[in-house]
Amino acid sequence: MLNDLRHPVRYVVLFGVLGSALLTGLVWLLGQRLQGIVLLPDQGASWYYWKLPDPTVWTRVSAWLGYALHQLASWGLIYYAQTRVRRYTTGLHPVNVIALAVNGFFIALHTVQTHLFYDGLAQDVSIFSSQGSVVLLLVVVLVMENKRRGMLLTWSAPISTEVTRLARKYHGYLFSWAAIYTFWYHPMEATSSHLIGFFYMFLLLLQSSLMFTSAHTNRWWTLTLELLVAVHGTIVAVMNSGPDGMWPMFLFGFVAIFVLTQMHGLGLGKAARWWIAAVFAVAVVTVYSWRGLPRIDEVIRIPAIEYLLAAVLALLLWAGIRVAKLVRR
């Protein structure tokens, strides 16, 4: 019966990852039909190349309506789970099955929408909004996990319990927006960069579907989702600018956050953590001996941005809580 799903959720994760890979392969296969689309010349870093030169009302409406329906359905399921389910299980709740089906439906819908109308949300919003949504997701995770693994080398930032609780309570809505907005931002193109990005988005949609299951909070699974941004960012940078481009900034920048913060929440012994840190340091020195030591500051750019944003976010949440308390008085 649907109300008594006993299958261990780890198998759902395994099949979800395999399904995401198959969906990515399908995007590649169908994407061959899009090679005849005529696009404007590339105009620089702030320009999104994959959008129609002459959009119509229907190309815009198809993307925004599909996104809006997908987003509202996801938020509705999250609200239902938080108000009706509210307990974790090793199996699936009925709402998880529905969420998986809903995300599958909208993945299919976006595929059809791309092949009929092509444009995603990119026609009307900045490329930096898509990139920023994923960065914001990663920053919120830093705030949420501050108490458990620390912010920097096991040191926990002075973030109040109220702020952490607020971030944990509402993070699902934000993460859902980041994944779904980014998913509908792009047409279902078959370039290598798009395929890597869609695979990552499929995994994030899988994670959002597993709310209130043990997999949703499994530290190794959630860490994998955090670290995949390093893989995605590095590969895309190499593809866009070659081996002399900015790929070390993405690779070492995100891995630095792993070394400074993320690995301390895995229960690893001190010796293991020291070995990981040593291998990271040797890799950085090796690459920048070839790349040029004056450029080694690239390594700290992404960590500096994320930690600064985490501090700003925590401060804003704290201020919001204080204001809300004053209004209630």
C-alpha angles and dihedrals in degrees: 000000000000091000092057107050107163103172110124108255091228088075089053089055091049094049089041091057091047090047090051090053091050091048089051089052089051090051088053093048096048092040091071086077090063097061092097094060110118113224134181120262117274111268103191143281095319093050122093106214101197103075133099120265090222111032119189134207089261096051089053097042093048092055098041095043092049091048093047094050092046092048096047092047091052094047090047091054092048091051091048092050093048094048102034108024106032096157133092122235139179090232133050127284116217088251089061091055090049092048092051090049093047093050090046090052094051092046087056091045093052090050091054091043091054093051093047101038105006101203123107127192089288090088091072108026136054122269088232091064090063094046091043094054091061092045089052090052091054092047093052089053089055090054094044094050097042095105095046103044104009129240099258127015091335091310109131117219115235094260114151122242088240091059093047092047091050092050091049094047097051103026092100092065092049095045091047090053093048093051099040095042091051091045093055093039091075130055112236092264122166101226116128091249092052093046093052090047094048091050089054092047091050089055091049090050088050090052092050089051092056096064115152093017127113091247092060090067100031104132096216094049094046091046089053089056090050094049096046088076087067091054093046095045094047096048093046091049091051091048093048101042108012130234092314093056132093098287094117090059091058097038099045094032095059094037088052088060088052091052095043098041123353102056091056091071096058100076093246118160122249093254092055092049092048090051092050091049091048093050089049092051092048091049092051093049092046095051095044093046084066097033096045126271093237087069095055089102086080087080094066099043099085095040091048091051094047095047092046091050090048089055092047092047093049090049092049092049091048091050091048091052091049092050092048090053092050092050091052093055 
